[in-house]
Amino acid sequence: MSVPLALSPSSSMASGVTSPEPSSWNQQVYQRLKMAIALGLRRQIFLAVCDDKTHASELAIALQTDRDLNQSTCLASIQLLPAQRPVLEQIRQGLPQRRAATGAICLQLLGIAELTRKSANLQWSFLRQLRAIPRQLLHLEADATSEGVGSLVFWISRPWLHQIQQSAPEFWRSCTGVFEFCSEPLPSHQPTRRSLTPTPTTAQPRPTAKPPSIKPPAVPPTSSNSPQDTVTISPSSILDWQFVPKPLLQLVTITQDELAGSQPLERLQQIEQWHRRGGNRDRLGVQYQELGNLYRDRLQQDCDLIKCARTGIAAYSQALQIWQTAPPNEPGRLLATFNDLGTLHWLLARHEHPDRRLRALQASVKAYQEAIASLKSVNKPDVEATLYHNLGSVWADIGRTRHQADDWQQAIAAFEAALTHAQTQINHPSYRAQTASIQNNLGTAYWSLAQFRDPNLCLQRAIRAYEAALTYYTRDRDDMTYAMLQSNLGTAYWTLSDSGKSPTMLQRAIVAYQEALIYRTPERFPAGCAATQNNLGTAYWHLAQQSPAEQALETLQQAITSYRTAIEVAQSQTGLSFDLYATHNNLGLTYYYLGMHPHCDPQQRLKHIEAALEEHVVAFNGWRSQPQRQNAAQDAIVRTLRACYDLGGMTAQSKAFNQVPATLLPNIMGRL
């Protein structure tokens, strides 16, 4: 069962933006490429094939920043500029220079796909240069200025793959690996709430609901009005830079198209010149901060979030490193930079591969904690509550990532600190809205902690927090947020009833879900409507188990109506916050108990059992990739087949067999 949906405070940046997880095929290809590079063999040529320029850049950055790979390999990336200088010369200058190398050197070569827009002469020139590269690698190996060549990874598109095979056979024969990635849809960067797949019990229906989608709002950064130095440097000279960290240079080079109007590479060139002249250290830190601000602000628009977030993080980190030895003249810059760094790490975590998500969240926690510590030198009491709210939001994401009670306890401590500091701003116009937002997230944190310890106490506190939030969010002020809170409240009451077997708590849960559904209609919020109807059906199901026999029949019928509505509304939706096949299975269980109830109309019994079988078969077919759940559906199918025989004999059972998948029959025949 997933956690209740939490309120996302308003902010200028997109909240809870979702992007598709990499496909399983691309994950496998990525891991194979990573392993090939990590072997550290000399003079290897790999072709990484990806038609999507943005996705190729993301994959290259992922390799560049992969901690496991960096422990064994020195990895660098360059944008090839065939029109500027020979490819081999660019490779030679792009090789990392290390005095104490502990592993192989690998160079990723980007920008080849752009050659399709160049002249035919330039394309043929590039192919001729490729033919010579295999034999020239020996000269690179003997070059005293480098540590030797490990691997060269050429990022190309499929048209170039076919062209190389046909027109550069010498190069093609020397390739030691081809790694083909599938094109994937670009991330959607419109504000939307993130959802998790629930884990319903296989024995009986359980409600599901969306998890918190909490946006840490950014503290407005300080700005500098000091004049910028203007320096004109050819793009081809980027390989000769001495002071700007190479990872930041590579990220800016890859992402410069995202900020075409802001000229980020030119700004980095100005920073390089400031380094060389030994300019004021405070001003140098400000320049790095302002570069980070460019990428932070770009996230408010449609952009490649992963690349922009990583580049902003690299720029902010460099500013903070400089300010360690030369604190800024404006102390507020530290506060703004730490906060923005925490926000970018938080956003990156929500789009990272799961293996790297926790590391990004922990970096976000550290940044927010540093921002809070910096308040000692900055008088901004109105910001303190926001920072603690941000910190609690990140701890909540960590709790959902590694499922540990202590993480939820940390989130609760941060949210309660946020409430305490918010009290000092009771006359502020946004006080009530901010407090209601914190209370809702506090309720979710208590709900989550109840899954690990002290369920009664934590759930009661969750209910109090949700009710406190409802003193501000009313049906008249913000009906959709009001409906969300009512849904959260219903889930908290349901969970409390499950721990204490209390019909009263179930009835309160039902009232809350019904109130939410007044506004969560199929037209206005179909996904939320489906989730709430599913939860309402489960609450009715449990209430029927605790009701007198006469009332139980009516309550089971109400559960069926809710489940069927949830399924009908969910059919056209994607990204649901609950397992739709679990709803089918729950509906089957409800039909079964209705058909087997002693007070059920004898003429309707077999009809209900046949309906139960139909729903269990849908669940069985949908759970093919989840053997444990599929086994539960199979058990339910066997049970309904027995009931068909008990109620209608061989004729009814034979008819029921026609609904069962043929592949399943050998497994169940021996169990009947």
QUIHUSUL-V989404 format. One record per backbone hydrogen bond with DSSP energy under -1.0 kcal/mol. CO is the residue of the C=O (numbers start at 1). NH is the residue of the N-H. E is the energy in kcal/mol with one decimal. If there is no record, write none. Layout:
co=(CO:CO)
nh=(NH:NH)
e=(E:E)
//
This chain:
co=(6:15:23:24:25:26:27:28:29:30:31:32:33:34:35:37:44:45:46:47:48:49:52:53:54:55:56:57:58:59:60:61:66:67:69:69:74:76:78:81:81:86:87:88:89:90:104:105:105:106:107:108:109:110:112:113:114:115:119:120:121:122:123:124:125:126:127:132:133:136:137:138:140:143:149:150:151:152:153:154:156:157:158:159:160:161:162:163:164:168:169:177:179:234:235:237:238:245:246:247:248:249:250:251:255:259:259:263:264:265:266:267:268:269:270:271:272:273:274:275:280:281:282:283:284:285:286:287:288:289:290:291:292:293:294:297:298:303:304:305:306:307:308:309:310:311:312:313:314:315:316:317:318:319:322:322:330:331:332:333:334:335:336:337:338:339:340:341:342:343:344:345:346:348:348:353:356:357:358:359:360:361:362:363:364:365:366:367:368:369:370:372:373:374:378:380:383:384:385:386:387:388:389:390:391:392:393:394:395:396:397:398:399:404:405:406:407:408:409:410:411:412:413:414:415:416:417:418:419:421:422:423:425:428:430:431:432:433:434:435:436:437:438:439:440:441:442:443:444:445:446:448:449:449:454:455:456:457:458:459:460:461:462:463:464:465:466:468:469:469:472:474:478:479:480:481:482:483:484:485:486:487:488:489:490:491:492:493:494:495:496:497:502:503:504:505:506:507:508:509:510:511:512:513:516:516:519:521:525:526:527:528:529:530:531:532:533:534:535:536:537:538:539:540:541:548:549:551:552:553:554:555:556:557:558:559:560:561:562:563:564:565:566:567:570:579:580:581:582:583:584:585:586:587:588:589:590:591:592:597:601:604:605:606:607:608:609:610:611:612:613:614:615:616:617:618:619:623:626:627:628:629:630:631:632:633:634:635:636:637:638:639:640:641:642:643:644:645:648:649:650:651:652:653:656:661:664:665:668)
nh=(213:192:27:28:29:30:31:32:33:34:35:36:37:38:39:40:152:176:154:179:156:181:56:57:58:59:60:61:62:63:64:65:70:71:72:73:106:108:110:84:85:90:91:92:93:94:74:150:151:76:153:78:155:80:115:116:117:118:123:124:125:126:127:128:129:130:131:136:137:140:141:142:143:146:43:44:107:46:109:48:50:161:162:163:164:165:166:167:168:172:173:47:49:237:238:240:241:249:250:251:252:253:254:255:258:262:263:267:268:269:270:271:272:273:274:275:276:277:279:278:284:285:286:287:288:289:290:291:292:293:294:295:296:297:298:300:301:305:308:309:310:311:312:313:314:315:316:317:318:319:320:321:322:323:325:326:333:335:336:337:338:339:340:341:342:343:344:345:346:347:348:349:350:351:352:356:360:361:362:363:364:365:366:367:368:369:370:371:372:373:374:375:376:377:380:383:387:388:389:390:391:392:393:394:395:396:397:398:399:400:401:402:403:408:409:410:411:412:413:414:415:416:417:418:419:420:421:422:423:424:425:426:428:431:434:435:436:437:438:439:440:441:442:443:444:445:446:447:448:449:450:451:452:453:458:459:460:461:462:463:464:465:466:467:468:469:470:471:472:473:474:478:482:483:484:485:486:487:488:489:490:491:492:493:494:495:496:497:498:499:500:501:506:507:508:509:510:511:512:513:514:515:516:517:519:520:521:525:529:530:531:532:533:534:535:536:537:538:539:540:541:542:543:544:545:552:553:555:556:557:558:559:560:561:562:563:564:565:566:567:568:569:570:571:573:583:584:585:586:587:588:589:590:591:592:593:594:595:596:600:604:608:609:610:611:612:613:614:615:616:617:618:619:620:621:622:623:626:630:631:632:633:634:635:636:637:638:639:640:641:642:643:644:645:646:647:648:649:652:653:654:655:656:657:659:664:668:669:671)
e=(-1.1:-1.3:-2.2:-2.0:-2.4:-2.9:-2.4:-2.2:-2.5:-2.7:-2.5:-2.2:-2.3:-2.5:-1.2:-1.5:-2.5:-2.6:-2.8:-3.2:-2.5:-3.2:-2.6:-2.0:-2.2:-2.5:-2.3:-2.5:-2.6:-2.1:-2.3:-2.1:-2.3:-1.1:-1.2:-1.8:-3.1:-3.1:-2.9:-2.2:-1.4:-1.8:-2.4:-2.5:-2.4:-1.8:-3.5:-1.8:-1.6:-2.0:-2.7:-2.3:-2.4:-2.9:-2.1:-1.5:-1.8:-1.8:-2.0:-2.5:-2.2:-2.2:-2.1:-2.2:-2.0:-2.1:-1.7:-1.6:-1.4:-1.6:-2.2:-1.4:-1.0:-1.4:-1.9:-2.8:-2.4:-3.1:-3.2:-2.4:-2.6:-1.7:-2.2:-1.9:-2.6:-2.1:-1.7:-3.0:-2.1:-2.4:-2.6:-2.6:-3.0:-2.2:-1.6:-1.8:-1.1:-2.3:-2.8:-2.2:-2.7:-2.3:-2.2:-2.0:-1.8:-1.4:-1.0:-1.9:-2.1:-2.0:-1.9:-1.9:-2.3:-2.1:-2.2:-2.4:-2.3:-2.0:-2.4:-1.4:-1.9:-2.4:-2.2:-2.1:-1.8:-2.4:-2.9:-1.8:-2.2:-2.3:-1.5:-1.3:-2.5:-3.0:-1.6:-1.6:-1.8:-1.3:-2.5:-2.8:-2.3:-2.2:-2.6:-2.5:-2.2:-2.2:-2.7:-2.6:-1.6:-2.0:-2.5:-2.0:-1.9:-2.3:-1.2:-1.4:-2.3:-1.2:-2.5:-2.8:-2.8:-2.3:-2.7:-2.6:-2.4:-2.4:-2.5:-2.3:-2.1:-2.6:-2.7:-2.3:-1.4:-1.6:-1.1:-2.3:-1.6:-2.2:-2.5:-1.8:-1.9:-2.3:-2.2:-2.1:-2.5:-2.5:-2.1:-2.2:-2.4:-2.2:-2.0:-1.1:-1.4:-1.5:-1.5:-1.7:-2.4:-2.3:-2.2:-2.7:-2.7:-2.6:-2.1:-2.0:-2.3:-2.0:-1.6:-2.3:-2.4:-1.9:-1.2:-2.6:-1.5:-1.1:-2.0:-2.1:-2.0:-2.4:-2.3:-2.2:-2.6:-2.7:-2.0:-2.2:-2.1:-2.1:-2.4:-2.1:-1.3:-1.0:-1.9:-1.1:-2.1:-1.9:-2.7:-2.7:-2.4:-2.1:-2.4:-2.7:-2.2:-2.0:-2.6:-2.5:-1.9:-2.2:-2.5:-2.5:-2.4:-2.4:-1.9:-1.3:-2.1:-2.3:-2.7:-2.6:-2.1:-2.0:-2.2:-2.5:-2.0:-2.2:-2.5:-2.5:-2.1:-2.1:-1.7:-1.1:-1.3:-2.2:-1.0:-2.3:-2.6:-2.2:-2.1:-2.5:-2.2:-2.2:-2.4:-2.8:-2.5:-2.1:-2.3:-2.5:-2.5:-2.5:-2.2:-2.3:-2.0:-1.4:-1.3:-2.2:-1.7:-2.5:-2.0:-2.2:-2.5:-2.2:-2.2:-2.7:-2.7:-2.1:-2.2:-2.0:-1.3:-2.4:-1.8:-2.7:-2.7:-2.6:-2.2:-2.5:-2.7:-2.1:-2.2:-2.7:-2.4:-1.8:-2.4:-2.4:-2.2:-2.3:-2.3:-2.3:-1.2:-2.1:-1.1:-2.2:-2.6:-1.9:-1.9:-2.0:-2.4:-2.3:-2.1:-2.7:-2.7:-2.0:-2.5:-2.3:-2.5:-2.7:-2.1:-1.1:-1.9:-1.4:-1.9:-2.3:-2.9:-2.7:-2.3:-2.3:-2.2:-2.5:-2.4:-2.6:-2.1:-2.7:-2.2:-2.0:-2.2:-2.2:-2.2:-2.5:-2.0:-2.2:-2.3:-2.0:-1.8:-2.3:-2.2:-1.7:-2.2:-2.6:-2.6:-2.0:-1.6:-2.0:-2.6:-2.4:-1.4:-2.2:-2.3:-2.3:-1.9:-2.2:-2.3:-2.0:-2.3:-2.3:-2.0:-1.9:-2.4:-1.9:-2.6:-2.4:-2.7:-2.3:-1.1:-2.1:-2.8:-2.0:-2.0:-2.1:-1.8:-1.6:-1.4:-2.2:-1.2)
//
